[in-house]
């Protein structure tokens, strides 16, 4: 995949979302909202709907409990299970939030009438898969090959283009407080998708069973989450479902062992390979794909230098990565990219 420079901020993705106008910062409805008598429903709506949200948290209009209650009831009316977040924070205000999330309007009223709680949406009970595109933070280092990207949306649109799929942008969308974007999709009928980090690329996470997102109408660190495209979520496209399916069961038994000559050269190669695989095996969730790329790049130098066969290195890397929980398509692409990168600096063993 080639690296392409993309703009940052609102314009990363808003031009792709049906060209809808910015929502009102008071009632969160598109454009200038009016009541049945064609009057603005708030006296300041008309002027505030014409400008995008400010980036200065001190200038944000605070959300009151009644507004948050309205937003929570609105989400529940869509069949989305809600639960309270700590005021101004992403963290749940209750324990066991997934099982206690509700669409019961009476329970919702009792909760949000007591304080300005943020609104969490439990994705699993709500039947949702949410794609979470982050904006690159100032000074944030990019993985190799991703230096030109400033937003997960650019990574995603390039992925769609490279695979020949249309951008699935005509679905419910929420602008996050820090310039990110949430795209909501209905969970596919078969199988159970769970949260992922980086499975679709850098700066892209997904939330499904076991995960939640901050709902529109909530404020986090003084920044408001707003509806960007108000429409019914579409079903997650099949090609995305395939990429987000949980990895198959990890293989049982001992890991693959590379057969090498019993001499000093063989001992050196075994130490290099075993050390690289041991480091890869220690990778934690969220960094496994990156660790696999680095391991493939390191061993790819030996392959390019003629010290060991490419098929052998590919097999042991795939075995270790599968034991980590990486899916076959994800690890295949990463190993290939790492070997290509490593081939630029061949390493010969005397």
Order of alpha helices (4+ residues) and beta strands (2+ residues): alpha-alpha-beta-alpha-alpha-beta-alpha-beta-alpha-beta-beta-beta-beta-beta-beta-beta-beta-beta-alpha-alpha-alpha-alpha-alpha
